[in-house]
Amino acid sequence: MTETAENLVQEFTEKKFAKWYNKNYKFLLIIPLILILLSAIQIVIFYQQNNDFINKDVSLTGGISITIFPHEEVNLNELKSHISKTSDDLTIRELSDFRSGKQKAIVIETPLDPSEIDSLKSEIQNFLGYDLDNENSSIESTGSTLSQSFYIQLVYALILSFSFMALVVLFIFGTGARLKTILIIITIIPVILFFAGLIKIEIAIILGTIILLVNLGFYIKYSIPSAAVVISAFADFFMTLALVDFLGIKVSSAGIVAFLMLIGYSVDSDIMLTTRLLKRQGDLNKNLAGAFKTGLTMTLTSIIAITVALIMTQSFSEILKQIFTILLIGLAFDLPNTWITNASILKWHLESGRKS
Amino acid sequence: MNWKIWLLIIFVLASLLAIFPLNFSKGLEISLIEQNSTAFEQGLRQNQIIKSINGNPVNTFEDYKNEINNLFPTQEKIKLTITTDTSEVILFTNQAPEISVKEIPKTRIKTGLDLSGGARALVTAEGKSLTANELNDLIAVTNERLNVYGLKDVKIRPVTDLSGSNHMLIEIAGSTPKELENLIAKQGKFEAKIGNQTVFSGGEKDVTYVARTGQEAGIYSCNVYQEGEICSFRFSISLSEAAAKKHAEITNTLGVNASNPQYLDQKLDLYLDEKLTDSLFIGKDLKGSETTQISISGSGTGATREEAYENALKEMKQLQTVLITGSLPFKLQIEKLDTISPLLGEEFINTILIAGIASILAVGLIIFLRYRKIKLSLAVLLTSLCEVIIILGVSALFNRNLDLPSIAGIIAAIGTGVDSQVIILDESQTSTLSLKQRIKRALFIILGTYVTTLFALLPLMWAGAGLLKGFAITTIIGISTGVFITRPAFSEIVKKILKE
């Protein structure tokens, strides 16, 4: 392999950076720490104001969502003032074509009880001058009890996903069959109790969270690599949640699914990093640099792909817009969380291990 | 060529076969037809393919709508010639035929309601929790009710969600009647009483036959009424012996109506869900007789004659349904009702296809910028495409509906797929260890991420009454295909490209 001048310069700057990094990497942890602190503050303030962790849309609070394909373009403000007589807290937005910008449909959302559909429909029909039927409109209505039940179930699904993910990580990177068995049993017990109908879902959620924390404690004591992955994944989730709250995004059930997708995506890079550092021989820093190149490519391709998809679908589908936005935020946070949080903790652990 | 690549090719071909049927027919399929309609009487049946109307070929939904809107509604009856794949049917009518049509699907991929349009309802009992047995009974009666009403493309199944409650999930594809809510949720308790005594109730124990077509059932008059119109309907029913005996017993005790001597002094009151819908005079000859033929009548009002006609028809059908299927043992509550227009789905699929292609091209570009070999970019694109084809093929094979959550799942699977491919690409480029061992390590990492994602998705199979199941399933199919089929093949392709 021939070395060009370009390569030489690149190697030199890399060496300089590598030296600096090797000395100061622990201090880099300040960055994610600050981010986590800011996120925590945001989430706490949000909870105090809204009594919940996210802004929920009508699919999770209960309500009516009507999508109309109007015969001709509709002025949203006029429509809103015409309808607002029967309901506050009503949002109207339009779906438009990505290329031409033309209005394609209008979406009206309100937390009214589904029994009010008919009066809402007649108001709209009065304004439009024609009837709403199966072809020119879609109506989705959910009772509030059902929606709240859905919400709690999705929250539980999130906790379960996280717990299972953590267990698998321990399985891959942890040592000691005894530890793995104990923790698997501790985590599975409330799940079995719940599915057997012996405990209610709220209790299962609380138990699940406590056990997750307990597990994390064990990881920190017995398997720092596993702990690093879990902490990094959690930080990613936490920061994304805070930003979503801050931006005022109204999360639907699809949005919570996006958070679930995020768990999978963010863990990919962490597992790759940890495997490379733990199982490869050779210089730690070199392996880290190599892993960083791979991971950056992985995350960048995902970010670009999702950005393209977001730009093209955001004007048309609210569901896709939400999924892609949440994924994008999560992937952006994944970069510092994998390469600073996870990497620094792992490097610290490995180097202190090698010294002793 | 390596066996892994052969495996990939076999799976892709099999998937393509599963997706695309090998016949190409034109026309529109009749998806729904009302049983007591003139169209049905003249021989049109569900699943027949309409080729032309009045000689004009109809291949798309637009064609059909245009034809019908050009002709109807008219004052006088006109001749309507409908040519199907099996016959030619001629109707004389002044109204659009009471059928629903859908375009013949080009692929065997079935789309879910959010994409193809239809209605979905989640139903439970009011104030109580349904047991498994009660749910099954409820499903049987609802199924019969919807069939009697004329809806055929109906799927009803029990669902349990993570909170342990049981619901009935009804999914109807295609266009749905406006009365769907009533049809599903009305308890349908029908009682005919004289005074306080019940003569007969709805259901096959008391009512052995309900006329639905022809002379014995229909709208017989319309008149001006208050500020609009009122149309009246009647249809005859047959009572069972036991019910007829009861009729005799109760009428025996009645006297003759003073002001209307041809009738008895009390009326036969019809109650639907405890609301009085009509009161019928009882002819005096019926006193004490075990009559088995009863004529049920009622009416519907509206601002215009058309409206009144429609409403009367609606009332009649509901009464007929309730008399045939009987009542439900408990009151129902619709917790979720979605009626979805097919227009949304079409647009959606187009948008997603274009976005998907754009995204994957962007990915290909980055791969090229990073690795400087166009062949590697092409390999990545090809592998992702194969994964999508296989996911769709498996869905088509197992008749799984592709709905919005499923599409999100495909996106998730492709995303992790690209990640894994990058891992393979990078592992294959480092210089320590042999190529074979490096690929092995890459596959180990991929296996790790696979199992993690798999377990992370499992809870979605049950959360939210299984409405999000599609997401979990397509993602799992996608990543499993990736781990066992496409990515091993991809690693072989990469090996070949790098050896050059």
Interface residues (C-beta under 8 A of the other chain):
Chain A: T67 F69 F98 K104 A105 P114 D133 N134 E135 N136 S137 S138 I139 E140 S141 T142 G143 T145 L146 S149 F150 I152 Q153 L154 Y156 A157 L160 S161 F162 F164 M165 L167 V168 V169 F171 I172 G197 K200 I201 S253 A254 V257 L260 M261 I263 G264 Y265 V267 D268 S269 I271 M272 T275 K279 R280 Q281 G282 G290 K293 T294 T297 M298 L300 T301 S302 I304 A305 I306 V308 A309 M312 T313 F316 S317 I319 L320 I323
Chain B: G117 L122 D161 L162 S163 G164 S165 S175 T176 K178 Q333 I334 E335 K336 L337 D338 T339 I340 S341 P342 L343 L344 E347 F348 T351 I352 I354 A355 G356 A358 S359 I360 A362 V363 I366 I367 R370 L404 P405 A408 I411 A412 G415 T416 V418 D419 S420 V422 I423 D426 T430 T432 R441 F444 I445 G448 T449 V451 T452 T453 F455 A456 L457 L458 P459 L460 W462 A463 G464 A465 L467 L468 F471
